[in-house]
Amino acid sequence: MFDRIAHRYDVLNRSLSFGRDVAWRKRLRKHLPTDRELLLVDLATGTADQILFLLDGKAKIREAKGYDLSEGMLALGREKIGKKGLGDVVSLHTGDAMQSPQPDNSADVVTISFGIRNVLDVPTALADMKRALVPGGKLLILECSLPENKLVRKGYLFYFRHILPKLGGLVSGDSYAYNYLNKTVETFPCGEAFCALMREAGFEQVKAEPMTFGVATLYIGVKPEAAA
Ligand SMILES: C[S@@+](CC[C@H](N)C(=O)[O-])C[C@H]1O[C@@H](n2cnc3c(N)ncnc32)[C@H](O)[C@@H]1O
């Protein structure tokens, strides 16, 4: 499915979120440690949008590795990285977020933006992210969520169920993909329910930061120092 929509993915992301995804990605960036050079792993990296935003901030990223299952998305990502001359710092690879090729205890930060909702087994993916992180390493997850306020939620669900799938379908030529989006968001655990999954996977200092009335949430967790 992502191979099919890859060519329009970036433009649709920006327009269907009314440009808000930029602010969400920058918010994630603020949580990168700045006291050392980082090896950053971005799972379900898609067209590498999140990596490119992260490289534009204050954190010193020594190396960034992106993994994804869609060759179409990765090909576009590689093109963007090539155009920006970032090939020495960023590399994109085929890899499953549930079993990434990243060695144990190697990444200072693992990020996954709008990707965790798509993996088949979330606890397995979270356990694998913990495996890849160094002790004390940070997990940053950005994901769509539903507003808690009932009125806002009602309005948002109308947009989400009736307008977004039509617009997404028209621009991408793939109405299935954008119907899939609203169905997965409506059934995916968010807020405290997702924090509980992170704690069960063994993360500490877990918290959720809802953004834009709760239509997206940033989840933060830390791998315990004692865990190897
Ligand atoms: C909505 S896109 C997000 C792309 C990117 N992270 C961003 O922020 O724009 C979801 C991505 O997850 C990828 N994906 C889905 N399941 C995956 C898995 N198990 N492992 C790795 N990538 C996966 C898809 O191929 C797609 O590129």
The ligand as an ORCA input file, in Angstrom:
! r2SCAN-3c Opt
* xyz 0 1
  C       2.475      6.637      7.570
  S       4.040      6.171      6.978
  C       5.145      7.094      8.005
  C       6.440      7.415      7.328
  C       7.401      8.322      8.108
  N       7.802      7.775      9.371
  C       6.842      9.711      8.318
  O       6.903     10.199      9.445
  O       6.396     10.330      7.355
  C       4.168      4.552      7.648
  C       5.383      3.789      7.163
  O       5.475      2.582      7.943
  C       6.055      1.587      7.112
  N       5.836      0.302      7.782
  C       4.677     -0.337      8.012
  N       4.894     -1.468      8.704
  C       6.234     -1.524      8.943
  C       7.069     -2.442      9.627
  N       6.587     -3.521     10.226
  N       8.387     -2.186      9.672
  C       8.912     -1.089      9.064
  N       8.169     -0.185      8.398
  C       6.841     -0.407      8.343
  C       5.354      1.805      5.796
  O       6.028      1.184      4.729
  C       5.339      3.329      5.716
  O       6.459      3.830      5.026
*
